[in-house]
Amino acid sequence: MIRVGLTAKSTGIKLIEGSLDIEKETPNDKVIALAGNPNVGKSTVFNALTGMNQHTGNWPGKTVTSAQGKCTFNKTNYIMVDIPGTYSLMAHSAEEEVARDFICFGNPDAIIVVCDATCLERNMNLVLQTIEISDHVIVCVNLMDEAKKKHIHIDFGSLQKDLGVPVVGISARSGKGLGELMQAVEELNNETFINPIKIKYISPIEEAIAILEPAVKEKLGDKLSSRWVSLKLIDSDDSLMSSIKKYLGFDITKDEAIAKKIFEARAHLKECGINEDTLNDKIASCLVITAEGICADAVSFESEKYNSRDRKIDRILTSKWSGYPIMILLLIFIFYLTITGANYPSEIIANVLFKFQDVLLEFFKSLHIPNWITDMVVMGVYRVLAWVVSVMLPPMAIFFPLFTLLEDVGYLPRIAFNLDRHFKKANACGKQALTMCMGFGCNAAGIVGCRIIDSPRERLIATITNNFVPCNGRFPTLIAIITMFFASSVALPFQSFISTLILTGVIVLGIIMTFLISKLLSVTILKGVPSSFTLELPPYRKPQIGKVIVRSIFDRTLFVLGRAAVVAAPAGLIIWIMANVKVGGISLLLHCSQFLDPFAKLLGLDGVILIAFILGFPANEIVVPIIIMAYMATGSIVDLQDLTQLRTLLVNNGWTWLTAVCTMLFSLMHWPCSTTCLTIKKETQSLKWTAISFAIPTVVGMLICFLVASTARIFGLV
Amino acid sequence: MNEIFSLSNLKEGETATVKKLRSTGSMRRRLQDIGLIEGTRVECLQKSPSGDPIAFLIRGAVIALRSEDSCNVVMSEN
C-alpha cells in the first residue's frame, strides 16, 4: 500500500528533481539503480537488499516515487535507487521519463534490471533498451521459484552470452541469490568479459546512425552513449532533447554540425523508404524481435500449458456469472472480518487504557497538580487519545493486512478488469477502481495512488471522487451508529452479520456515488474522452501470508499511534477547552452547536453533530467522541464500553432513526480530512482543485441529507 | 467493403497473427512496447463480465485491451 505521509519527494514535479539527488555518505558509495517492468517483484528485491519497511504489491504504479535505501556488501556502501516500473524507456509517460532520466543523468554506477522469470520475453524489451543506454547493466531474473513451479527452464549461460552482461537468477521472496547479485554488482567494474550486446537495426537505420554518430560523440563525449543519442535525434525524441538541455545544459539540436548531420541521416532514410512514422515502428519491431530471439535460445517451457492454473482462476474470478458476485462477497467478507475481529481487541485495549487513566489521575493528584490541568490533560487529551487508539487501531490493523494480501495475490487488477466498462461509461479510467479500493484503507493513500492513472483529466476525477468511499477512520463512526441504532435489536450472534450487511450497503452507496459524480464531472468541468488503456493481469502469486500480516500490522499500528499523537491529542485539548470554557453560562462548544443547529436540522442532523464533523476535520475518527462529549455536557469523554448507554444518551438528545441515517450519510459524504486535503494539494499542485475536492463531497452530502430528511418529514415518517 | 478481421473479432480461445497496427500516437507505441508487432501470435483469453475489456495472451503476458483499441489491430486469419 502506498503509505500516507510520503515525503516531499513524492510530488510529481519535485520527483524529477528529487530523483536525481542522491545523498552519498562517503565518496566511495556506489549508486545502483533498480529498474524493471511493473509486477516483477522489483520492490521485493529493493526491500530484501535494503531492509526498508516498504510494502510490496502486485500492481503497477506501486513504486511511483523513487525510493532510496542503503545496502552494505563486503564493506562497500551501495545506495539502491528504486526507479518507477516501466515497460520501456521511450518516455511516453511521466514514469518512463523519470526512469530514463535517472539512468541517463543520475550517474548510477550500475543498473540492475529486474525481470520476471515467468515472463522473460516481454521483460527483455526494457533490458535491451537499458543496455543501449548504459554499459553497466546487470540483468536480475527474479521469481525463479515461480518459474520452477511452472517448469520453465532458463539457460543463464545462453542469456549471458547473448546479452553480454552479467545475468543472475534470484528469488527475492525467499532471499535466494541476493548474495550472487551483489557479488555481480561488486565485480561489475572489474569485469573484463563484459561486452554488452549492440542492437542491430536494419541497414538503412544503421547507416543513418553512422552518419550522425561522430558529430554527436564529439559534442557529448562520454556523457551519454552517442550511438543511442544519435538514434533518438533521428527519431526526434523531443523529451530526451529537453532532458539533455535540462541536465547537461545545452540544446543539442541547435548545434549546427549536428543539425546538418541529422538532416543528412533523415534524407538517407527517406531514400530507403523510411519516413518518420515507419522509423519508430522499425525501431520498436527490432527490439521486440531481438528480445524474441534471445529468449527463444534461453528459455524453455516444459509444458505449453504452464499458465493453465492462472487461466482457470481468472475464468472464475472474471466470468460473466461469478465475477461480480465474488467481488461483492469478498468485500463483505473483508468487512465482516474487520468488524468482528476488531471487537475483542478493541475491548481489551479500551480496558487497559482506561485503567491506566486512573493511574494517571492518581499520579497527577500525588504531584498536587491543579485540578484544571489534570482535567485538561487526562480527561481531555488522554481520553481522546485512548478512545481513538482503542477504536481505530483494531479495525485498521485487520483491514490493511487483508487488503495487502489481496494486493499481493494479484486480485486487484482483476477488479479493474471487471469494472472498467462502468468507469468508461462514466468517462473515467478503469484504474480508478484501484484508487477507490485504496481509499477504503485511507483516502490520502488513495489520492497518492491516483498516480497510476496516466491521463491528467481522469486522474483529477479519481482524486475528487476518492472521498466518496469511507476510509478506515470513518468505519468506527459508521459501525458505532449501525450497531447502536440498527443492529441492537437483533440477537447477538447476528449483530455482526447485520452490521456487516448495512456497512456494505453504505459502501456500495459510496461506490455508486463515485460513478455518478465521475460521470457528472466528466460532462461538466472535466470534459473529455476516455484515454487509451492497457491493463496487465499479472500471474497469481502465493503471498507470504505470515510476513505480510506481521509487517502490515506493525506498519499500521505505528501509523495509527503516530496519527493519534499528532492529531487526536491536540484535538482533544481543543475540544476540552471548548467544552469547559464557559461564556455567559454555557460552554463555547454549546454556543457553536446552537448557532449551527437550525442549518443542521435542515440536513436531518443537529448542531452538535455538525460541529463534531467540523472539529473532526483533522481526523474523522474523533467525530463520535465529540458528539458524546457535547451531549454529556460534562466536558469530557465518557467511557464507551456500553453501547446501549450510549444509545440512550443519543435518544435523550433528540436522535431518531432519521438522525442516525443522516449522520451516516454525512459521514460518507463530506469534506476530506486534513491529511487528505494536504495530499490533494501536493498531488495536484493546485489550490483550485483542492478547493473543488473539498466542496464537491460536502455539497453532495448536504444535498442528499437534505433530501432524505425532507422526504421523511413530508411523509410523516419521523 | 471487406470487413477487416481485427483483434476484437477474436473469440475466447482463438489465436491469430498480427498483420498491422492502425492505432496512432501513444497507443501505438504502448502496443509495440508490450510486443504487439507484425507477426506476433495473440490468443484471446477472457472477456470481462461486462463484455469489455478483453484479456489477450501476448508474448507470455496477459494484457487487457478495450474494444476501441483492439479493433485497430488488424489480424490475418489463420
Contacts between the chains, C-beta under 8 A, distances in Angstrom:
chain1	res1	chain2	res2	distance
A	87	B	30	7.6
A	87	B	33	4.4
A	87	B	34	6.3
A	88	B	29	7.9
A	88	B	33	4.4
A	90	B	29	6.4
A	90	B	33	7.3
A	92	B	26	5.1
A	92	B	29	5.5
A	92	B	30	6.5
A	92	B	33	7.7
A	118	B	60	7.5
A	119	B	60	4.9
A	119	B	61	5.2
A	120	B	60	7.5
A	121	B	35	7.2
A	121	B	59	4.9
A	121	B	60	5.4
A	122	B	34	6.5
A	122	B	35	5.7
A	122	B	58	7.7
A	122	B	59	5.2
A	122	B	60	6.0
A	122	B	61	4.7
A	125	B	33	6.6
A	125	B	35	7.0
A	280	B	29	7.1
A	281	B	21	7.9
A	281	B	32	7.2
A	281	B	37	7.7
A	284	B	29	7.0
A	284	B	32	3.8
A	284	B	33	7.4
A	284	B	37	6.6
A	285	B	32	7.4
A	285	B	37	4.7
A	285	B	38	6.9
A	288	B	32	7.0
A	288	B	35	5.2
A	288	B	37	5.1
A	288	B	40	7.7
A	289	B	37	7.7
A	291	B	35	7.7
A	292	B	59	7.5
A	307	B	57	7.8
A	307	B	62	8.0
A	310	B	62	7.7
A	311	B	45	6.5
A	311	B	46	7.7
A	314	B	45	7.4
A	314	B	46	5.6
A	314	B	55	7.3
A	314	B	62	7.9
A	315	B	46	6.6
A	318	B	46	5.9
A	318	B	48	6.1
A	318	B	49	6.1
A	318	B	55	7.7
A	319	B	46	8.0
A	319	B	49	6.4
A	320	B	47	7.8
A	320	B	49	4.8
A	321	B	49	7.8
A	323	B	48	7.5
A	323	B	49	3.7
A	324	B	49	5.9
A	417	B	48	5.4
A	417	B	53	6.6
A	417	B	55	6.9
A	417	B	64	5.4
A	418	B	48	5.8
A	418	B	49	5.6
A	418	B	50	7.0
A	419	B	50	7.8
A	420	B	48	6.6
A	420	B	50	7.7
A	420	B	52	7.1
A	420	B	53	5.5
A	420	B	64	7.6
A	420	B	66	7.2
A	421	B	48	6.4
A	421	B	50	3.9
A	421	B	51	6.6
A	421	B	52	4.8
A	421	B	53	7.5
A	422	B	50	6.7
A	424	B	52	7.5
A	424	B	66	7.0
A	430	B	53	7.4
A	532	B	23	7.7
A	532	B	26	6.7
A	532	B	27	4.1
A	532	B	30	6.9
A	532	B	66	7.8
A	532	B	69	5.9
A	533	B	53	7.3
A	533	B	65	7.6
A	533	B	66	5.6
A	533	B	69	7.2
A	534	B	30	5.7
A	534	B	31	7.5
A	534	B	34	6.6
A	534	B	63	5.6
A	534	B	64	7.1
A	534	B	65	6.1
A	534	B	69	7.8
A	535	B	53	6.6
A	535	B	63	7.0
A	535	B	64	4.2
A	536	B	61	6.3
A	536	B	62	6.8
A	536	B	63	5.5
A	536	B	64	7.6
A	537	B	55	5.8
A	537	B	62	4.3
A	537	B	63	7.4
A	537	B	64	6.2
A	538	B	62	7.6
A	539	B	62	7.9
